Amino acid sequence: MTDTPARLLGLLSLLQTPREWPGSELAGRLGVSPRTIRRDIDRLRDLGYPVEASRGVAGGYRLVAGTAMPPLVLDDEEAVAIAVGLRTAAGQSVSGIEEASVRALAKLEQVLPARLRRRVGTIGTATVAVPATGPVVDPAQLTVFAGAIANHETVRFRYRANDGTETRRRAEPLRLVAAGRRWYLVAYDLDRADWRTFRADRIHDAQATGGRAVRREPPATDLAAYVIDRIYDLMPTYRAVAVLAEPAAEVAPRLGAAAGELTDLGGGRCRWSSHADTLDWLAFRLLGLGCAFTVEEPPELVAHLKVLAARAGAAAGDRPVAGS
């Protein structure tokens, strides 16, 4: 990158992320020599940007936040991403953030170039956000955890479990994960010496302690999948077994990916077994097969089907169905 002003803006954009950048990595990103990076850092300092340098193997450059910080610099893609994110956040599950998101979006669109305003407007016109329902999260708590994660600090907070029990926790936060309409904190619980997943809407009085967090091996490479697995682990699971009045070869295509386990019993029958976290799902799968069946287990599914049968009968007025 030979254009000095463009290179300085690119360098500033990188430095505005909350991390330290080794000179060699900055040089590689911008396609210049480490010596050029050092000169550009000096130029930024002359312009009033407080760039701090640290020595050593883990050292590098970082931008120090302060009241005299010059204006934020965003490239085109970053500006569009923030604008779209603010539109989405206006209807999401973080308490009190809706109005703030609208205000921030108005300020951002005011300074966007016309070409970017058109892009943001086109995306906004073509999309609709479903308003959030259920528990909401205090954005101040998310900010505490985000800062502690970036600075590798320990935190303490109060946590309310599903049964209403409150406990005090000391933890090393690893990541915040948004799953569906909820936020989760993945953290190493210091008192329990193990990784834990906390629902953010059940966290109160979160504070960074200033203590350094230990760099630990994460509990999984894919933390989003890890959180989803943990959520399902805490849900009730039912094992269903039913005898279907059709051969397994005819039933399998109707079950599709949710086939479970099918065993041909001969005589035009098969046994189906599967696991699910809700009785509604199991009932839906069985009723949707379009064949007669007998449930062997669990008894909760038998009772649930009786409730559905009574509801269906009431809806039909208990009159025989025409043609039956």
DALINNOR-V984297 format. One line per field, one symbol per residue. ss: DSSP state (a for helix, b for strand, c for the rest). burial: + if it has 16 or more other C-alpha atoms within 10 Angstrom, else -. A space follows every 10 residues. Layout:
# DALINNOR-V984297
ss=???
burial=???
This chain:
# DALINNOR-V984297
ss=cccaaaaaaa aaaaaccccc bcaaaaaaaa cccaaaaaaa aaaaaacccc bbbbcccccb bbbccccccc cccccaaaaa aaaaaaaaac cccbbcaaaa aaaaaaaaaa accaaaaaaa aaaaaacccc ccccccbbaa aaaaaaaaaa acbbbbbbbb cccccbbbbb bbbbbbbbbc cbbbbbbbbc cccbbbbbba aabbbbbbbb bbcccccccc ccaaaaaaaa aaaccccbbb bbbbcccaaa aaaaaaaacc bbbbbbccbb bbbbbbccaa aaaaaaaccc ccbbbbbcaa aaaaaaaaaa aaaaaccccc cccc
burial=------++-+ ++-+++---+ +++--++--+ ---+--+--+ +--+----++ +--------+ +++------- ---+----++ -+++-+++++ ++++--++-- ++--+--++- -+---++--+ ---------- -+---++++- ++--++-++- ++++++++++ --------++ +++++++--- -+++++++++ ----++++++ ++++-+++-- --+------- --++--+--- -------+-+ ++++++++-- ++-------- -+-+----++ +++-++--+- -++--+--+- --+-+----- ++--+----- ---------- ----
